[in-house]
Amino acid sequence: MEPEVTKGVWPVMLTPFKENGEVDWSGVDALTDWYIEAGVAGLFAVCLSSEMYELTEEEKISLVRRVVKRSAGRVPVVASGTFGGSIKRQAQFIKKLWEQGAKAAVVIVCQLARRDEGDDIWLQNVSRLLELTDEVPLGFYECPLPYHRLLTPEILRWAASTKRFFFYKDTSAQTDLIKDKLGAIKGTSIRWFNADSLTLLDSLLLGGDGFSGIDANFCPELYVWLCENFQREPESSRKLQRFLGVIKLALSNKYPASSKMFLQLCGLPISPVCRTGKVTFTEREIRFLKYLRELIKDWHKELGI
């Protein structure tokens, strides 16, 4: 049976932490509800925005279990499942994720081969991973850390032929390459999601399935609207795309702490604490986040959200 990977917005989930650095589980619940109430198609837990490299293995498992439980079938959940080590060890962790209720375990592309190893080695390792994970549905995530490895259209075509892959987060931000990748998987089981807001509308018009980027941690409902209305309301979609593209670089400043601070300003019971390092915000940076909050409200009114 194919997993429930539907078109739309798949936010890259943040992980709320308490002041002492422990996972804030009540914050995880509140955040999960907030995403779902914004109309997202699904949730991508245990990703770079989740500070996945700062989480223990047990915390990763517990996080997936908690998000699946809180979602309660309202939306599907996927999660990263490969964090280095032997292929056997990575396969074992993937199975653990599956047991928690994740609809697909997402393969971190750069964890299946070293930077200096070619696609032949990468394909060997992925093939072995397929053998060791039975029929667990899988996905791909072109995570930029520890190094940025992009998949070619040819590899995607091969992946589609295995009928094991259903989720793909593209981080190339290159329209020509996006077009070729979409052509390679057209009509297959792989759902393609753009991580780049600057090229989002272009990718939707080319046949992309939606958005899975950090910007959805500020205004998921605007991305939901764009993914659902880009064909029906082309002029408003182009206008919204320009706005989302312009604010993209500003949103990257001090991320993911900036997103947590923004959500706190919006009333969510979470703190800006991150395990990736202590972050402080200047008065000007707080003012920017407050202005952003008001701009998003203006867009709500304009779009009738």
ChimeraX commands (.cxc) that place a marker at each C-alpha (Angstrom):
marker #1 position 0.00,0.00,0.00 radius 0.5
marker #1 position 1.32,3.45,-0.92 radius 0.5
marker #1 position 1.73,5.90,1.98 radius 0.5
marker #1 position -0.38,8.99,2.34 radius 0.5
marker #1 position 1.95,11.60,0.84 radius 0.5
marker #1 position -0.37,14.24,-0.56 radius 0.5
marker #1 position 0.23,17.44,-2.49 radius 0.5
marker #1 position 0.57,20.70,-0.59 radius 0.5
marker #1 position 2.73,22.12,2.18 radius 0.5
marker #1 position 4.92,19.91,4.39 radius 0.5
marker #1 position 6.53,22.17,7.04 radius 0.5
marker #1 position 10.00,21.26,8.25 radius 0.5
marker #1 position 9.13,21.04,11.91 radius 0.5
marker #1 position 10.91,23.00,14.60 radius 0.5
marker #1 position 11.77,21.36,17.92 radius 0.5
marker #1 position 10.82,23.51,20.93 radius 0.5
marker #1 position 13.23,23.33,23.87 radius 0.5
marker #1 position 12.95,24.41,27.49 radius 0.5
marker #1 position 15.39,26.90,28.99 radius 0.5
marker #1 position 17.44,23.97,30.32 radius 0.5
marker #1 position 17.75,22.49,26.83 radius 0.5
marker #1 position 15.31,19.61,27.28 radius 0.5
marker #1 position 12.68,18.97,24.62 radius 0.5
marker #1 position 9.53,20.94,25.44 radius 0.5
marker #1 position 6.86,18.32,24.78 radius 0.5
marker #1 position 3.91,20.62,25.46 radius 0.5
marker #1 position 5.49,23.02,22.97 radius 0.5
marker #1 position 5.74,20.18,20.44 radius 0.5
marker #1 position 2.01,19.57,20.87 radius 0.5
marker #1 position 1.14,23.25,20.44 radius 0.5
marker #1 position 3.35,23.56,17.38 radius 0.5
marker #1 position 1.87,20.43,15.80 radius 0.5
marker #1 position -1.65,21.82,16.24 radius 0.5
marker #1 position -0.59,25.20,14.81 radius 0.5
marker #1 position 0.75,23.62,11.62 radius 0.5
marker #1 position -2.35,21.49,11.14 radius 0.5
marker #1 position -4.72,24.40,11.77 radius 0.5
marker #1 position -2.89,26.29,8.99 radius 0.5
marker #1 position -4.06,23.63,6.53 radius 0.5
marker #1 position -0.80,21.81,5.81 radius 0.5
marker #1 position -0.81,18.51,3.92 radius 0.5
marker #1 position 1.66,16.76,6.22 radius 0.5
marker #1 position 4.54,17.24,8.64 radius 0.5
marker #1 position 8.26,16.61,8.18 radius 0.5
marker #1 position 9.67,15.88,11.65 radius 0.5
marker #1 position 13.32,15.25,12.54 radius 0.5
marker #1 position 14.85,17.43,9.83 radius 0.5
marker #1 position 17.50,20.16,9.86 radius 0.5
marker #1 position 15.00,22.72,11.18 radius 0.5
marker #1 position 14.28,20.25,13.99 radius 0.5
marker #1 position 17.98,20.50,14.94 radius 0.5
marker #1 position 18.14,16.78,14.20 radius 0.5
marker #1 position 21.91,16.57,14.55 radius 0.5
marker #1 position 21.56,17.88,18.12 radius 0.5
marker #1 position 18.99,15.23,19.11 radius 0.5
marker #1 position 19.82,11.85,20.60 radius 0.5
marker #1 position 18.53,8.74,18.86 radius 0.5
marker #1 position 15.93,8.25,21.59 radius 0.5
marker #1 position 14.81,11.88,21.28 radius 0.5
marker #1 position 14.35,11.45,17.53 radius 0.5
marker #1 position 12.21,8.37,18.09 radius 0.5
marker #1 position 10.24,10.06,20.87 radius 0.5
marker #1 position 9.70,13.16,18.74 radius 0.5
marker #1 position 8.22,11.16,15.87 radius 0.5
marker #1 position 6.04,9.19,18.28 radius 0.5
marker #1 position 4.77,12.38,19.91 radius 0.5
marker #1 position 4.01,14.19,16.65 radius 0.5
marker #1 position 2.21,11.15,15.23 radius 0.5
marker #1 position 0.15,10.83,18.41 radius 0.5
marker #1 position -0.71,14.53,18.50 radius 0.5
marker #1 position -1.59,14.58,14.81 radius 0.5
marker #1 position -4.08,11.78,15.53 radius 0.5
marker #1 position -4.55,10.98,11.87 radius 0.5
marker #1 position -5.31,14.58,10.88 radius 0.5
marker #1 position -2.19,14.71,8.67 radius 0.5
marker #1 position 0.56,12.18,7.85 radius 0.5
marker #1 position 4.06,12.49,9.29 radius 0.5
marker #1 position 7.43,11.69,7.68 radius 0.5
marker #1 position 10.84,11.85,9.35 radius 0.5
marker #1 position 14.54,11.62,8.52 radius 0.5
marker #1 position 15.94,8.15,9.08 radius 0.5
marker #1 position 19.61,8.07,8.04 radius 0.5
marker #1 position 22.31,9.59,10.23 radius 0.5
marker #1 position 25.53,7.95,9.15 radius 0.5
marker #1 position 27.24,4.79,10.28 radius 0.5
marker #1 position 26.83,1.42,8.61 radius 0.5
marker #1 position 23.98,0.83,6.18 radius 0.5
marker #1 position 22.72,-1.89,8.52 radius 0.5
marker #1 position 22.54,0.56,11.42 radius 0.5
marker #1 position 20.72,3.14,9.30 radius 0.5
marker #1 position 18.24,0.49,8.16 radius 0.5
marker #1 position 17.55,-0.47,11.76 radius 0.5
marker #1 position 16.77,3.14,12.66 radius 0.5
marker #1 position 14.45,3.46,9.66 radius 0.5
marker #1 position 12.46,0.48,10.93 radius 0.5
marker #1 position 12.19,2.11,14.36 radius 0.5
marker #1 position 10.71,5.24,12.78 radius 0.5
marker #1 position 8.22,3.12,10.87 radius 0.5
marker #1 position 7.14,1.46,14.10 radius 0.5
marker #1 position 6.31,4.88,15.58 radius 0.5
marker #1 position 3.78,5.57,12.83 radius 0.5
marker #1 position 5.79,7.63,10.34 radius 0.5
marker #1 position 4.28,7.26,6.87 radius 0.5
marker #1 position 7.74,7.32,5.28 radius 0.5
marker #1 position 11.34,7.36,6.45 radius 0.5
marker #1 position 13.28,10.05,4.62 radius 0.5
marker #1 position 16.80,9.24,3.42 radius 0.5
marker #1 position 19.24,12.13,3.97 radius 0.5
marker #1 position 20.98,12.13,0.60 radius 0.5
marker #1 position 24.43,13.17,1.85 radius 0.5
marker #1 position 24.52,10.42,4.48 radius 0.5
marker #1 position 24.65,7.56,1.97 radius 0.5
marker #1 position 28.09,8.36,0.55 radius 0.5
marker #1 position 31.05,10.57,1.34 radius 0.5
marker #1 position 31.58,13.83,-0.50 radius 0.5
marker #1 position 34.42,12.27,-2.53 radius 0.5
marker #1 position 32.41,9.18,-3.52 radius 0.5
marker #1 position 30.57,9.05,-6.83 radius 0.5
marker #1 position 27.00,8.19,-7.69 radius 0.5
marker #1 position 27.98,4.54,-8.23 radius 0.5
marker #1 position 28.89,4.13,-4.56 radius 0.5
marker #1 position 25.82,6.10,-3.51 radius 0.5
marker #1 position 23.55,3.84,-5.57 radius 0.5
marker #1 position 25.16,0.72,-4.11 radius 0.5
marker #1 position 24.49,1.96,-0.60 radius 0.5
marker #1 position 20.90,2.96,-1.33 radius 0.5
marker #1 position 20.25,-0.40,-2.99 radius 0.5
marker #1 position 21.55,-2.15,0.11 radius 0.5
marker #1 position 19.34,0.07,2.27 radius 0.5
marker #1 position 16.32,-1.00,0.23 radius 0.5
marker #1 position 17.16,-4.65,0.83 radius 0.5
marker #1 position 17.44,-4.16,4.58 radius 0.5
marker #1 position 14.27,-2.11,5.13 radius 0.5
marker #1 position 11.72,-4.59,3.78 radius 0.5
marker #1 position 8.79,-2.62,2.38 radius 0.5
marker #1 position 9.11,0.52,4.50 radius 0.5
marker #1 position 8.12,3.54,2.34 radius 0.5
marker #1 position 11.01,5.95,1.85 radius 0.5
marker #1 position 11.75,9.48,0.74 radius 0.5
marker #1 position 14.73,11.70,-0.10 radius 0.5
marker #1 position 15.93,14.93,1.50 radius 0.5
marker #1 position 18.78,16.91,-0.10 radius 0.5
marker #1 position 19.95,18.20,3.28 radius 0.5
marker #1 position 22.78,20.77,2.93 radius 0.5
marker #1 position 24.64,19.41,5.98 radius 0.5
marker #1 position 27.13,17.86,6.55 radius 0.5
marker #1 position 27.59,18.55,2.82 radius 0.5
marker #1 position 25.22,19.36,-0.02 radius 0.5
marker #1 position 24.60,16.51,-2.44 radius 0.5
marker #1 position 21.97,16.85,-5.16 radius 0.5
marker #1 position 20.30,13.97,-6.95 radius 0.5
marker #1 position 20.36,13.83,-10.74 radius 0.5
marker #1 position 17.25,13.27,-12.87 radius 0.5
marker #1 position 18.71,9.87,-13.80 radius 0.5
marker #1 position 18.97,8.78,-10.17 radius 0.5
marker #1 position 15.43,9.98,-9.53 radius 0.5
marker #1 position 14.21,7.96,-12.50 radius 0.5
marker #1 position 15.91,4.90,-11.02 radius 0.5
marker #1 position 14.43,5.60,-7.57 radius 0.5
marker #1 position 10.95,5.83,-9.05 radius 0.5
marker #1 position 11.42,2.46,-10.77 radius 0.5
marker #1 position 11.94,0.77,-7.38 radius 0.5
marker #1 position 8.45,1.86,-6.27 radius 0.5
marker #1 position 9.81,2.41,-2.75 radius 0.5
marker #1 position 10.12,6.21,-2.76 radius 0.5
marker #1 position 7.19,8.56,-2.20 radius 0.5
marker #1 position 8.56,11.85,-0.79 radius 0.5
marker #1 position 11.28,14.07,-2.21 radius 0.5
marker #1 position 12.48,17.40,-0.80 radius 0.5
marker #1 position 14.46,19.24,-3.47 radius 0.5
marker #1 position 16.98,21.88,-2.37 radius 0.5
marker #1 position 18.59,22.64,-5.74 radius 0.5
marker #1 position 16.84,26.03,-6.23 radius 0.5
marker #1 position 17.65,25.70,-9.96 radius 0.5
marker #1 position 14.65,25.99,-12.26 radius 0.5
marker #1 position 16.22,24.14,-15.20 radius 0.5
marker #1 position 17.28,21.24,-12.97 radius 0.5
marker #1 position 13.88,21.22,-11.29 radius 0.5
marker #1 position 12.22,20.91,-14.69 radius 0.5
marker #1 position 14.40,17.92,-15.60 radius 0.5
marker #1 position 13.79,16.23,-12.26 radius 0.5
marker #1 position 10.04,16.67,-12.53 radius 0.5
marker #1 position 10.18,15.21,-16.01 radius 0.5
marker #1 position 12.05,12.17,-14.69 radius 0.5
marker #1 position 9.40,11.33,-12.07 radius 0.5
marker #1 position 6.25,12.39,-13.91 radius 0.5
marker #1 position 3.52,9.83,-13.45 radius 0.5
marker #1 position 5.40,7.94,-10.73 radius 0.5
marker #1 position 4.76,7.52,-7.00 radius 0.5
marker #1 position 7.28,10.20,-5.97 radius 0.5
marker #1 position 5.81,13.46,-4.68 radius 0.5
marker #1 position 8.17,16.39,-5.30 radius 0.5
marker #1 position 8.40,19.28,-2.82 radius 0.5
marker #1 position 10.40,22.48,-3.25 radius 0.5
marker #1 position 12.46,23.81,-0.34 radius 0.5
marker #1 position 13.06,27.15,-2.09 radius 0.5
marker #1 position 10.39,29.85,-1.91 radius 0.5
marker #1 position 12.01,31.92,-4.68 radius 0.5
marker #1 position 11.34,29.20,-7.27 radius 0.5
marker #1 position 8.12,27.86,-5.74 radius 0.5
marker #1 position 5.59,29.24,-8.20 radius 0.5
marker #1 position 7.76,28.25,-11.16 radius 0.5
marker #1 position 8.02,24.71,-9.80 radius 0.5
marker #1 position 4.27,24.44,-9.23 radius 0.5
marker #1 position 3.62,25.52,-12.81 radius 0.5
marker #1 position 6.11,22.87,-13.95 radius 0.5
marker #1 position 4.19,20.16,-12.11 radius 0.5
marker #1 position 5.71,20.21,-8.62 radius 0.5
marker #1 position 3.63,18.88,-5.75 radius 0.5
marker #1 position 4.19,21.55,-3.13 radius 0.5
marker #1 position 6.49,23.21,-0.61 radius 0.5
marker #1 position 8.70,21.96,2.22 radius 0.5
marker #1 position 10.94,24.82,3.31 radius 0.5
marker #1 position 11.86,26.86,6.37 radius 0.5
marker #1 position 9.59,29.75,5.40 radius 0.5
marker #1 position 6.54,27.66,6.29 radius 0.5
marker #1 position 7.63,28.03,9.91 radius 0.5
marker #1 position 6.58,31.68,9.70 radius 0.5
marker #1 position 3.50,31.73,7.48 radius 0.5
marker #1 position 2.37,28.22,6.46 radius 0.5
marker #1 position -1.11,29.42,5.56 radius 0.5
marker #1 position 0.29,31.68,2.80 radius 0.5
marker #1 position 2.14,28.73,1.28 radius 0.5
marker #1 position -0.98,26.58,1.58 radius 0.5
marker #1 position -2.95,29.25,-0.28 radius 0.5
marker #1 position -0.35,29.50,-3.04 radius 0.5
marker #1 position -0.16,25.73,-3.55 radius 0.5
marker #1 position -3.94,25.48,-3.71 radius 0.5
marker #1 position -4.72,28.56,-5.81 radius 0.5
marker #1 position -1.81,29.15,-8.20 radius 0.5
marker #1 position -3.88,28.00,-11.18 radius 0.5
marker #1 position -7.21,29.58,-10.20 radius 0.5
marker #1 position -5.79,32.97,-9.23 radius 0.5
marker #1 position -2.62,33.54,-11.26 radius 0.5
marker #1 position -2.27,37.29,-10.65 radius 0.5
marker #1 position -2.66,37.05,-6.86 radius 0.5
marker #1 position -0.30,34.08,-6.91 radius 0.5
marker #1 position 2.38,36.05,-8.74 radius 0.5
marker #1 position 1.99,38.93,-6.29 radius 0.5
marker #1 position 2.22,36.60,-3.30 radius 0.5
marker #1 position 5.24,34.85,-4.83 radius 0.5
marker #1 position 7.05,38.18,-5.06 radius 0.5
marker #1 position 6.37,38.89,-1.39 radius 0.5
marker #1 position 7.51,35.45,-0.27 radius 0.5
marker #1 position 10.62,35.71,-2.42 radius 0.5
marker #1 position 11.57,39.13,-1.06 radius 0.5
marker #1 position 11.33,38.12,2.60 radius 0.5
marker #1 position 13.13,34.79,2.11 radius 0.5
marker #1 position 16.65,35.99,2.86 radius 0.5
marker #1 position 15.52,38.00,5.88 radius 0.5
marker #1 position 13.85,34.92,7.37 radius 0.5
marker #1 position 17.16,33.05,7.29 radius 0.5
marker #1 position 18.71,35.44,9.81 radius 0.5
marker #1 position 19.37,33.57,13.08 radius 0.5
marker #1 position 17.13,30.70,12.00 radius 0.5
marker #1 position 15.70,28.52,13.56 radius 0.5
marker #1 position 15.72,30.71,16.69 radius 0.5
marker #1 position 14.16,33.54,14.67 radius 0.5
marker #1 position 11.19,31.37,13.77 radius 0.5
marker #1 position 10.70,30.28,17.37 radius 0.5
marker #1 position 10.84,33.92,18.50 radius 0.5
marker #1 position 8.36,34.89,15.79 radius 0.5
marker #1 position 5.93,32.17,16.86 radius 0.5
marker #1 position 6.28,33.26,20.48 radius 0.5
marker #1 position 5.36,36.80,19.40 radius 0.5
marker #1 position 2.32,35.27,17.68 radius 0.5
marker #1 position 1.23,33.67,20.95 radius 0.5
marker #1 position 2.58,30.12,20.74 radius 0.5
marker #1 position 3.88,28.81,24.08 radius 0.5
marker #1 position 7.44,28.10,22.92 radius 0.5
marker #1 position 10.80,29.76,23.58 radius 0.5
marker #1 position 13.56,30.69,21.08 radius 0.5
marker #1 position 15.99,28.29,22.78 radius 0.5
marker #1 position 18.08,26.24,20.33 radius 0.5
marker #1 position 20.67,23.53,20.85 radius 0.5
marker #1 position 22.61,24.77,17.85 radius 0.5
marker #1 position 23.83,27.69,19.96 radius 0.5
marker #1 position 22.68,30.56,22.16 radius 0.5
marker #1 position 21.00,33.33,20.18 radius 0.5
marker #1 position 20.02,36.82,21.29 radius 0.5
marker #1 position 17.88,39.29,19.36 radius 0.5
marker #1 position 18.39,43.02,19.04 radius 0.5
marker #1 position 15.53,45.48,19.36 radius 0.5
marker #1 position 15.67,46.01,15.59 radius 0.5
marker #1 position 15.39,42.28,14.92 radius 0.5
marker #1 position 12.37,41.99,17.21 radius 0.5
marker #1 position 10.81,44.97,15.44 radius 0.5
marker #1 position 11.32,43.25,12.08 radius 0.5
marker #1 position 9.55,40.12,13.34 radius 0.5
marker #1 position 6.64,42.23,14.60 radius 0.5
marker #1 position 6.41,44.02,11.25 radius 0.5
marker #1 position 6.43,40.63,9.54 radius 0.5
marker #1 position 3.57,39.49,11.76 radius 0.5
marker #1 position 1.49,42.49,10.67 radius 0.5
marker #1 position 2.36,42.02,6.99 radius 0.5
marker #1 position 1.20,38.41,7.17 radius 0.5
marker #1 position -2.07,39.57,8.73 radius 0.5
marker #1 position -2.49,42.01,5.81 radius 0.5
marker #1 position -2.04,39.12,3.39 radius 0.5
marker #1 position -4.66,37.13,5.28 radius 0.5
marker #1 position -7.14,39.93,4.69 radius 0.5
marker #1 position -6.21,40.32,1.03 radius 0.5
marker #1 position -6.54,36.60,0.31 radius 0.5
marker #1 position -9.57,36.05,2.54 radius 0.5
marker #1 position -7.84,33.47,4.70 radius 0.5
marker link #1:1,2 radius 0.2
marker link #1:2,3 radius 0.2
marker link #1:3,4 radius 0.2
marker link #1:4,5 radius 0.2
marker link #1:5,6 radius 0.2
marker link #1:6,7 radius 0.2
marker link #1:7,8 radius 0.2
marker link #1:8,9 radius 0.2
marker link #1:9,10 radius 0.2
marker link #1:10,11 radius 0.2
marker link #1:11,12 radius 0.2
marker link #1:12,13 radius 0.2
marker link #1:13,14 radius 0.2
marker link #1:14,15 radius 0.2
marker link #1:15,16 radius 0.2
marker link #1:16,17 radius 0.2
marker link #1:17,18 radius 0.2
marker link #1:18,19 radius 0.2
marker link #1:19,20 radius 0.2
marker link #1:20,21 radius 0.2
marker link #1:21,22 radius 0.2
marker link #1:22,23 radius 0.2
marker link #1:23,24 radius 0.2
marker link #1:24,25 radius 0.2
marker link #1:25,26 radius 0.2
marker link #1:26,27 radius 0.2
marker link #1:27,28 radius 0.2
marker link #1:28,29 radius 0.2
marker link #1:29,30 radius 0.2
marker link #1:30,31 radius 0.2
marker link #1:31,32 radius 0.2
marker link #1:32,33 radius 0.2
marker link #1:33,34 radius 0.2
marker link #1:34,35 radius 0.2
marker link #1:35,36 radius 0.2
marker link #1:36,37 radius 0.2
marker link #1:37,38 radius 0.2
marker link #1:38,39 radius 0.2
marker link #1:39,40 radius 0.2
marker link #1:40,41 radius 0.2
marker link #1:41,42 radius 0.2
marker link #1:42,43 radius 0.2
marker link #1:43,44 radius 0.2
marker link #1:44,45 radius 0.2
marker link #1:45,46 radius 0.2
marker link #1:46,47 radius 0.2
marker link #1:47,48 radius 0.2
marker link #1:48,49 radius 0.2
marker link #1:49,50 radius 0.2
marker link #1:50,51 radius 0.2
marker link #1:51,52 radius 0.2
marker link #1:52,53 radius 0.2
marker link #1:53,54 radius 0.2
marker link #1:54,55 radius 0.2
marker link #1:55,56 radius 0.2
marker link #1:56,57 radius 0.2
marker link #1:57,58 radius 0.2
marker link #1:58,59 radius 0.2
marker link #1:59,60 radius 0.2
marker link #1:60,61 radius 0.2
marker link #1:61,62 radius 0.2
marker link #1:62,63 radius 0.2
marker link #1:63,64 radius 0.2
marker link #1:64,65 radius 0.2
marker link #1:65,66 radius 0.2
marker link #1:66,67 radius 0.2
marker link #1:67,68 radius 0.2
marker link #1:68,69 radius 0.2
marker link #1:69,70 radius 0.2
marker link #1:70,71 radius 0.2
marker link #1:71,72 radius 0.2
marker link #1:72,73 radius 0.2
marker link #1:73,74 radius 0.2
marker link #1:74,75 radius 0.2
marker link #1:75,76 radius 0.2
marker link #1:76,77 radius 0.2
marker link #1:77,78 radius 0.2
marker link #1:78,79 radius 0.2
marker link #1:79,80 radius 0.2
marker link #1:80,81 radius 0.2
marker link #1:81,82 radius 0.2
marker link #1:82,83 radius 0.2
marker link #1:83,84 radius 0.2
marker link #1:84,85 radius 0.2
marker link #1:85,86 radius 0.2
marker link #1:86,87 radius 0.2
marker link #1:87,88 radius 0.2
marker link #1:88,89 radius 0.2
marker link #1:89,90 radius 0.2
marker link #1:90,91 radius 0.2
marker link #1:91,92 radius 0.2
marker link #1:92,93 radius 0.2
marker link #1:93,94 radius 0.2
marker link #1:94,95 radius 0.2
marker link #1:95,96 radius 0.2
marker link #1:96,97 radius 0.2
marker link #1:97,98 radius 0.2
marker link #1:98,99 radius 0.2
marker link #1:99,100 radius 0.2
marker link #1:100,101 radius 0.2
marker link #1:101,102 radius 0.2
marker link #1:102,103 radius 0.2
marker link #1:103,104 radius 0.2
marker link #1:104,105 radius 0.2
marker link #1:105,106 radius 0.2
marker link #1:106,107 radius 0.2
marker link #1:107,108 radius 0.2
marker link #1:108,109 radius 0.2
marker link #1:109,110 radius 0.2
marker link #1:110,111 radius 0.2
marker link #1:111,112 radius 0.2
marker link #1:112,113 radius 0.2
marker link #1:113,114 radius 0.2
marker link #1:114,115 radius 0.2
marker link #1:115,116 radius 0.2
marker link #1:116,117 radius 0.2
marker link #1:117,118 radius 0.2
marker link #1:118,119 radius 0.2
marker link #1:119,120 radius 0.2
marker link #1:120,121 radius 0.2
marker link #1:121,122 radius 0.2
marker link #1:122,123 radius 0.2
marker link #1:123,124 radius 0.2
marker link #1:124,125 radius 0.2
marker link #1:125,126 radius 0.2
marker link #1:126,127 radius 0.2
marker link #1:127,128 radius 0.2
marker link #1:128,129 radius 0.2
marker link #1:129,130 radius 0.2
marker link #1:130,131 radius 0.2
marker link #1:131,132 radius 0.2
marker link #1:132,133 radius 0.2
marker link #1:133,134 radius 0.2
marker link #1:134,135 radius 0.2
marker link #1:135,136 radius 0.2
marker link #1:136,137 radius 0.2
marker link #1:137,138 radius 0.2
marker link #1:138,139 radius 0.2
marker link #1:139,140 radius 0.2
marker link #1:140,141 radius 0.2
marker link #1:141,142 radius 0.2
marker link #1:142,143 radius 0.2
marker link #1:143,144 radius 0.2
marker link #1:144,145 radius 0.2
marker link #1:145,146 radius 0.2
marker link #1:146,147 radius 0.2
marker link #1:147,148 radius 0.2
marker link #1:148,149 radius 0.2
marker link #1:149,150 radius 0.2
marker link #1:150,151 radius 0.2
marker link #1:151,152 radius 0.2
marker link #1:152,153 radius 0.2
marker link #1:153,154 radius 0.2
marker link #1:154,155 radius 0.2
marker link #1:155,156 radius 0.2
marker link #1:156,157 radius 0.2
marker link #1:157,158 radius 0.2
marker link #1:158,159 radius 0.2
marker link #1:159,160 radius 0.2
marker link #1:160,161 radius 0.2
marker link #1:161,162 radius 0.2
marker link #1:162,163 radius 0.2
marker link #1:163,164 radius 0.2
marker link #1:164,165 radius 0.2
marker link #1:165,166 radius 0.2
marker link #1:166,167 radius 0.2
marker link #1:167,168 radius 0.2
marker link #1:168,169 radius 0.2
marker link #1:169,170 radius 0.2
marker link #1:170,171 radius 0.2
marker link #1:171,172 radius 0.2
marker link #1:172,173 radius 0.2
marker link #1:173,174 radius 0.2
marker link #1:174,175 radius 0.2
marker link #1:175,176 radius 0.2
marker link #1:176,177 radius 0.2
marker link #1:177,178 radius 0.2
marker link #1:178,179 radius 0.2
marker link #1:179,180 radius 0.2
marker link #1:180,181 radius 0.2
marker link #1:181,182 radius 0.2
marker link #1:182,183 radius 0.2
marker link #1:183,184 radius 0.2
marker link #1:184,185 radius 0.2
marker link #1:185,186 radius 0.2
marker link #1:186,187 radius 0.2
marker link #1:187,188 radius 0.2
marker link #1:188,189 radius 0.2
marker link #1:189,190 radius 0.2
marker link #1:190,191 radius 0.2
marker link #1:191,192 radius 0.2
marker link #1:192,193 radius 0.2
marker link #1:193,194 radius 0.2
marker link #1:194,195 radius 0.2
marker link #1:195,196 radius 0.2
marker link #1:196,197 radius 0.2
marker link #1:197,198 radius 0.2
marker link #1:198,199 radius 0.2
marker link #1:199,200 radius 0.2
marker link #1:200,201 radius 0.2
marker link #1:201,202 radius 0.2
marker link #1:202,203 radius 0.2
marker link #1:203,204 radius 0.2
marker link #1:204,205 radius 0.2
marker link #1:205,206 radius 0.2
marker link #1:206,207 radius 0.2
marker link #1:207,208 radius 0.2
marker link #1:208,209 radius 0.2
marker link #1:209,210 radius 0.2
marker link #1:210,211 radius 0.2
marker link #1:211,212 radius 0.2
marker link #1:212,213 radius 0.2
marker link #1:213,214 radius 0.2
marker link #1:214,215 radius 0.2
marker link #1:215,216 radius 0.2
marker link #1:216,217 radius 0.2
marker link #1:217,218 radius 0.2
marker link #1:218,219 radius 0.2
marker link #1:219,220 radius 0.2
marker link #1:220,221 radius 0.2
marker link #1:221,222 radius 0.2
marker link #1:222,223 radius 0.2
marker link #1:223,224 radius 0.2
marker link #1:224,225 radius 0.2
marker link #1:225,226 radius 0.2
marker link #1:226,227 radius 0.2
marker link #1:227,228 radius 0.2
marker link #1:228,229 radius 0.2
marker link #1:229,230 radius 0.2
marker link #1:230,231 radius 0.2
marker link #1:231,232 radius 0.2
marker link #1:232,233 radius 0.2
marker link #1:233,234 radius 0.2
marker link #1:234,235 radius 0.2
marker link #1:235,236 radius 0.2
marker link #1:236,237 radius 0.2
marker link #1:237,238 radius 0.2
marker link #1:238,239 radius 0.2
marker link #1:239,240 radius 0.2
marker link #1:240,241 radius 0.2
marker link #1:241,242 radius 0.2
marker link #1:242,243 radius 0.2
marker link #1:243,244 radius 0.2
marker link #1:244,245 radius 0.2
marker link #1:245,246 radius 0.2
marker link #1:246,247 radius 0.2
marker link #1:247,248 radius 0.2
marker link #1:248,249 radius 0.2
marker link #1:249,250 radius 0.2
marker link #1:250,251 radius 0.2
marker link #1:251,252 radius 0.2
marker link #1:252,253 radius 0.2
marker link #1:253,254 radius 0.2
marker link #1:254,255 radius 0.2
marker link #1:255,256 radius 0.2
marker link #1:256,257 radius 0.2
marker link #1:257,258 radius 0.2
marker link #1:258,259 radius 0.2
marker link #1:259,260 radius 0.2
marker link #1:260,261 radius 0.2
marker link #1:261,262 radius 0.2
marker link #1:262,263 radius 0.2
marker link #1:263,264 radius 0.2
marker link #1:264,265 radius 0.2
marker link #1:265,266 radius 0.2
marker link #1:266,267 radius 0.2
marker link #1:267,268 radius 0.2
marker link #1:268,269 radius 0.2
marker link #1:269,270 radius 0.2
marker link #1:270,271 radius 0.2
marker link #1:271,272 radius 0.2
marker link #1:272,273 radius 0.2
marker link #1:273,274 radius 0.2
marker link #1:274,275 radius 0.2
marker link #1:275,276 radius 0.2
marker link #1:276,277 radius 0.2
marker link #1:277,278 radius 0.2
marker link #1:278,279 radius 0.2
marker link #1:279,280 radius 0.2
marker link #1:280,281 radius 0.2
marker link #1:281,282 radius 0.2
marker link #1:282,283 radius 0.2
marker link #1:283,284 radius 0.2
marker link #1:284,285 radius 0.2
marker link #1:285,286 radius 0.2
marker link #1:286,287 radius 0.2
marker link #1:287,288 radius 0.2
marker link #1:288,289 radius 0.2
marker link #1:289,290 radius 0.2
marker link #1:290,291 radius 0.2
marker link #1:291,292 radius 0.2
marker link #1:292,293 radius 0.2
marker link #1:293,294 radius 0.2
marker link #1:294,295 radius 0.2
marker link #1:295,296 radius 0.2
marker link #1:296,297 radius 0.2
marker link #1:297,298 radius 0.2
marker link #1:298,299 radius 0.2
marker link #1:299,300 radius 0.2
marker link #1:300,301 radius 0.2
marker link #1:301,302 radius 0.2
marker link #1:302,303 radius 0.2
marker link #1:303,304 radius 0.2
marker link #1:304,305 radius 0.2
view
